[in-house]
Amino acid sequence: MPLQFQPVIKRARFNAVGFSPQTMLHLGNVTLRSIQARLDKGQTIYDTASPPLKESYMRRKERYAGTNLRDLRLTGRTRRSMKVIEAGLNYCVIGFTDAEAANRVRWNQRRSRQWGISPANEKALALAVFEESSPVTVIEQRVA
């Protein structure tokens, strides 16, 4: 039995339809604000309370920052460096602009997973995507 012909595509050009870099920047900022609001409550990426701080660090943080929550806010350096680093066609990168802050978060992730997207953050992002998406228009309608 002869083999069936299989076409080989060597080049293809696609027009990407989706979100512009400006829209992705907006969606990234919405997500970042949602993450920061969750961190202010001292919650993990599972929307549960993060484990308590060690006693000595808790007292130091209460004196210095006024709170005893695990919220990445002792000096403010980590929170200030949380930014939308890059936004392009259909993608966005949220991270830290300061290498020291990124290292702190990397080590803190071993204690409690706080940096990331939780179910509540996904809902906020989905709502923002719904608001940003343009309504579908009917080009042609056939009546049978």
ZIDADA-V526784 format. One line per field, one symbol per residue. phi: phi as a letter, one per 20 degrees, with the letter a starting at -180 (. if undefined). burial: # if it has 24 or more other C-alpha atoms within 12 Angstrom, else .. A space follows every 10 residues. Layout:
BEGIN
phi=???
burial=???
END
This chain:
BEGIN
phi=.ffffdfdee bbccefdref gfffffffff ffffffffff emdefdmdff ffffgfffff fffednbdee clcfdnffff efbefbccfm bbddadedff fffffgffff ebfdeqdegf ffffffffff fffffedeeb cdde
burial=.......... .......... ..######## ########## .####.#..# .......... .......### ####...##. ####...... .#####.... ##.##..... .#######.# ##.##..##. .......... ....
END
